[in-house]
Amino acid sequence: MGAVWITSSCSESNGQCAEAARVTDAVATRDSTFGQERPALAVPPAQQLAFHRTP
């Protein structure tokens, strides 16, 4: 995707982490434990925010 990935502040120090990146018209999320072939889920920013605000 050519995205700049950031690691979640809730990630564990052993390298198992969730990562997120802003891509064209979406926020992508992936699990770093999949190595080089990391699949990502991309959703519109409004849906990503709604997900994080859900109790």
Contacts in CASP RR format, 6 or more apart in sequence:
PFRMAT RR
TARGET T0000
AUTHOR 0000-0000-0000
METHOD contacts of the structure
MODEL  1
MGAVWITSSCSESNGQCAEAARVTDAVATRDSTFGQERPALAVPPAQQLA
FHRTP
1 21 0 8 1.000
1 23 0 8 1.000
1 28 0 8 1.000
1 40 0 8 1.000
2 23 0 8 1.000
3 21 0 8 1.000
3 22 0 8 1.000
3 23 0 8 1.000
3 28 0 8 1.000
4 21 0 8 1.000
4 22 0 8 1.000
5 19 0 8 1.000
5 20 0 8 1.000
5 21 0 8 1.000
5 30 0 8 1.000
6 19 0 8 1.000
6 20 0 8 1.000
6 21 0 8 1.000
7 17 0 8 1.000
7 18 0 8 1.000
7 19 0 8 1.000
7 32 0 8 1.000
8 17 0 8 1.000
8 18 0 8 1.000
8 19 0 8 1.000
8 20 0 8 1.000
10 18 0 8 1.000
11 17 0 8 1.000
11 18 0 8 1.000
11 32 0 8 1.000
15 32 0 8 1.000
15 33 0 8 1.000
16 32 0 8 1.000
16 33 0 8 1.000
17 31 0 8 1.000
17 32 0 8 1.000
17 33 0 8 1.000
18 29 0 8 1.000
18 30 0 8 1.000
18 31 0 8 1.000
18 32 0 8 1.000
19 29 0 8 1.000
19 30 0 8 1.000
19 31 0 8 1.000
19 32 0 8 1.000
19 38 0 8 1.000
20 27 0 8 1.000
20 28 0 8 1.000
20 29 0 8 1.000
20 30 0 8 1.000
21 27 0 8 1.000
21 28 0 8 1.000
21 40 0 8 1.000
22 28 0 8 1.000
23 42 0 8 1.000
25 44 0 8 1.000
26 42 0 8 1.000
26 43 0 8 1.000
26 44 0 8 1.000
26 45 0 8 1.000
27 42 0 8 1.000
27 43 0 8 1.000
27 44 0 8 1.000
27 45 0 8 1.000
27 48 0 8 1.000
28 40 0 8 1.000
28 41 0 8 1.000
28 42 0 8 1.000
29 40 0 8 1.000
29 41 0 8 1.000
29 42 0 8 1.000
29 43 0 8 1.000
29 48 0 8 1.000
30 38 0 8 1.000
30 39 0 8 1.000
30 40 0 8 1.000
30 41 0 8 1.000
31 38 0 8 1.000
32 38 0 8 1.000
43 51 0 8 1.000
END
